[in-house]
Amino acid sequence: DGQLLDLGSNKLLFDRAKTGRSTCKTCGQNIQKEELRYGVRAYSGGRTVIFYAHVLCFQQQIGVEYVKAWRGKCKGSGVPFVPGDLR
């Protein structure tokens, strides 16, 4: 089974596709059976679902920056950012 990472209310899942029926929500292409995929739990249509993406598509969407001001907090843990932190 997949590796589930608990980030507070957000759940990230990395696993291999059990079938070839899932679709990448980033590029719209099918995710082939046994291919690595990334999933995130979200609320859609009145229920909790997992949205999947190819690992490479997921990596291309990740952005990292240094915090410049005393504003904002982590959505997963709720801990406030400190200038110089990566987010």
WONORGI-V82510 format. One record per backbone hydrogen bond with DSSP energy under -1.0 kcal/mol. CO is the residue of the C=O (numbers start at 1). NH is the residue of the N-H. If there is no record, write none. Layout:
BEGIN
{{CO,NH} {CO,NH}}
END
This chain:
BEGIN
{{3,14} {5,12} {7,10} {10,7} {11,41} {12,5} {13,39} {14,3} {15,37} {17,34} {22,31} {24,28} {29,24} {32,35} {35,17} {37,15} {38,53} {39,13} {40,51} {42,49} {44,47} {47,44} {49,42} {51,40} {52,25} {53,38} {54,58} {55,59} {56,60} {65,87} {67,84} {72,81} {74,78} {79,74} {82,85} {85,67}}
END
